Amino acid sequence: MLKNIIIISLWLGSLGLQHIAAQENIHPTEKKRMISPEVHANNSVTFRVYAPHAQRLSVVGNWMDRNATAGAGKQAMQKEGSYWSYTTGALPSDLFLYQIDVDGAVFNDPLNVYQIRDVNNTFNYFLTGGEQAAWYKVYDVPHGTMSTRWYKSPTLDKTRRLTVYTPPNYEAGKGKYPVLYLLHGMGGDEEAWPSLGRVGQILDNMIASAKVKPMLVVMPNGHVSNTAAPGESSRGQYPIDFFTPDVGSGKMEESFSDIIDFIERNYRVKKQKAARAIAGLSMGGSHTLFISSYLPQTFDYIGLFSAAFKMNDNAENPVFRDFEKNLVRQRDDGYKLYWIGMGKKDFLYKTGEQYRELLDDKQMKYTYYESEGGHTWSNWRLYLTEFLPKLFRNN
């Protein structure tokens, strides 16, 4: 192991990346601290990397079109002395992920300590200025609490982990609150919405600005074959699977009442249908549409963000077998909001069209919101900021 560490260190040194762990990110030969990324007033962004011996550096960012012609998806950096740099054009108001390509090997930016895990990769991130990204930043406002809890699921015969956001002053008060159950996509877990989705920052800021009612947000792990996020369970540091064996099995939908029971036993929440909402992205959107129809007297607010539909051909599970009948029951029991968001370039766009045709056929009223872009966290954060202000207005 020590031999491998030495070899890796020598290789990084040959590229001129020796200062990865240097205090203050100042190379001994430099007179001033270099900043990367540097977000400018017009939302252009400059990246800098110290790599005097490298032959080719590029920035690889999620704002670039990786599905275009060869060479797209990354932008070449220019060498200036010992440093390489690249400045973007003006970017939209958002949170962005990126990495640095050094002679064909991809690294995180050694000058940027801010990182996020997405499925089985970690990326650097930064926020630009502007109205939308403002919801994702931390300000001097009252803050809620983000906590992880373990709950027993009798249906699954497991103890599982979920994340709960409680609003500012929850611990000091006695009042009861409505609840949003917020579900992640196939590559996610109970850490996805708090990190990539910026749920804590969005709720803090929207509550402080009186755009949303104070509420709890419950973010469970939608992969029932796992009990918790990678590295947080007795399985240890296992390889992260994108498509776990439980996907599309119906087990998440069947066991969801266990999550509601845990929250309503352990938190001061209102227990009426009018005080419960459920929403999810991609696979979590599939979970949402099936859970809300399977439990038609449970949720008054439903949100589908780039929702998948049926994830496999498991037609025998009652969650799927009786779905259209359950939809009719959901319609007849009534609800306050059925909200659907979809990007124009989303690979599930056609799936969304077909699902809305089914809702039309069943005379299910819904609100449709179409955005630019595709199957991205940029859209899902946007949808959350659009969906939240519509919840619990009369509660």
Disulfide bonds with the S-S distance in Angstrom:
none
